[in-house]
Amino acid sequence: VAQTFADRLLHAIRAKGAPVCIGIDPVYDNLPAEITEHPEFNDAGDSEVGVDAVLEFCRRIIRIVAPFVPAVKINSAFFERYYSEGIDGYYQLIQEAAEKDLIVIGDVKRGDVGHTAELYAAAHLADPSFDNLDELVGPDAVTLSPYLGFDAVKPFLDVARSDQKGVFILVKTTNPSAGEIQDLVGPDGSTVAEHVARHVAQWGSDPSLIGECGYSAVGAVVSPKDPTTAAKLRALMPQAVFLVPGYGAQGASAADVAACFKPDGTGALVSASRSIIYAYENMKYLEMYASEWEKCVEQACKDFVADLKKVSAPR
Amino acid sequence: VAQTFADRLLHAIRAKGAPVCIGIDPVYDNLPAEITEHPEFNDAGDSEVGVDAVLEFCRRIIRIVAPFVPAVKINSAFFERYYSEGIDGYYQLIQEAAEKDLIVIGDVKRGDVGHTAELYAAAHLADPSFDNLDELVGPDAVTLSPYLGFDAVKPFLDVARSDQKGVFILVKTTNPSAGEIQDLVGPDGSTVAEHVARHVAQWGSDPSLIGECGYSAVGAVVSPKDPTTAAKLRALMPQAVFLVPGYGAQGASAADVAACFKPDGTGALVSASRSIIYAYENMKYLEMYASEWEKCVEQACKDFVADLKKVSAPR
């Protein structure tokens, strides 16, 4: 029988030994010179050349990290930037990552009213229903915005149930202005983020969404920057897997993310993007491998895994 | 000199005589039989046929409504549903609507952290910067989600300034579960929606974003369903143009939307989608024009314009 998203994710984490996810956010100007100076890829002013360069880079990133990590998160913005060719590339990468047995999270942060959310769920989470696209697969999970409430989420849960997939709802994000809305405090002393957390817990509590592991197909995006808040959110959403951004380039350390895990070391998937995929811009790795950019990425990935293995060991 | 988005929008509203916007949310199963039974378009299971049918329909809708209305709102979800071909179609429609001198709003509801929001702003609001896509234009404005605060908005304001475009921030939406987050009340008695409204007013208050008409390039999406709330939000955002959904299929009447306007009859753009584009499913128009679906759409559009002309007359 098919496993729920949470069961598959926890299994993949156990198999690779660390709860980590590589975020794929490729920007042409940051690609290694080996790619951008190659005649085939050397024209930032042409969208088709640009997206080919980005895809070449992403394919190599996926090949490098696949042996070490359970999951990748692909942010659609970086592909939407290249219009329809970018969208083709986005779905190709999902396919290629899935073929390497990676759990794939589509970082789309969609949120719209019910009848529109149905279309987004069909496009961004479900496997394509069209006869001519039957080789394509949707990602295993997507990120969603909670501002419109349950209406924006429900169609995705229908897909999660039927196709054994998942969602991660934005609860507390890592960006500097996150608090403008998320930290507003209500009369009961709870913040907006805590209210969203209670909704996430409730939306995910339907038994049809809970895996054998006890976690729900409804997860949460939770910033590790303030451990007190993270611990409070961890308690409010006992069945939610946390997708934890902000490691590395955004400043969070392995110790910072500890509050996102349960004492048994489960319950969170920590994501790092720029600190891994652009490791060849980091002096530490440059000194080790000079211009061999793929070795820099591999080493940064291994260091990330080793770091998180410690944090997620049962306490 | 180039006009700001708000100046162009108000000018277009004056020229057409009514503050209305047709929402283009096409679903294959709702298209007129004349289209879906045509051999070229008669295969819902093939994405390329599906998107061709949808585009044929949308082109005809745009042609019908263009003489009567100042603006159209195209919801990207309904095109993303068709993967890369859908995205091609989405940008084609923007182009075609712009050529008919319609103000075009891209209803994308994006919201992501700063460096990602830059990519979304480049893809969804700016005119394409690629040499090979110089025939494409971006929409005049897009909708954005506020959950991440200003970081998710700022890159769009940079484009708004440089390219004379605009944004509409989701403040209070029309869907049934909108209140789950938006109606939460803080210790000062303000709701989350009112807090967002204060941010919208502040984000849009930069003089570089204000047009000669006094309105800002930063507008707000405001539900007309509760006139007391709408009036409060109107007072909190004196320089914001309101994009007001919910007319028609979602149940709001012309009288309901009155609170979204200022006493001089400016300050709001009322959007109707399904009640216009699917007018041929409405018995009222069917009885008038039977299967002549385009006449049904035209009449529904004219009725919408007449309705809103009354409401937006200076009080």
Interface residues (C-beta under 8 A of the other chain):
Chain A: D25 V27 G45 D46 S47 E48 G50 N75 A77 F78 E80 R81 Y82 Y83 S84 E85 G86 I87 D88 Y91 K109 R110 G111 D112 V113 G114 H115 T116 A117 L119 Y120 A122 A123 H124 P128 S129 F130 D131 N132 L133 L136 S145 P146 Y147 L148 G149 F150 D151 A152 L170 T173 T174 N175 P176 S177 A178 G179 E180 I181 Q182 L184 V185 G186 P187 V192 H195 V196 H199
Chain B: D25 V27 G45 D46 S47 E48 G50 N75 A77 F78 E80 R81 Y82 Y83 S84 E85 G86 I87 D88 Y91 K109 R110 G111 D112 V113 G114 H115 T116 A117 L119 Y120 A122 A123 H124 P128 S129 F130 D131 N132 L133 L136 S145 P146 Y147 L148 G149 F150 D151 A152 L170 T173 T174 N175 P176 S177 A178 G179 E180 I181 Q182 L184 V185 G186 P187 V192 H195 V196 H199
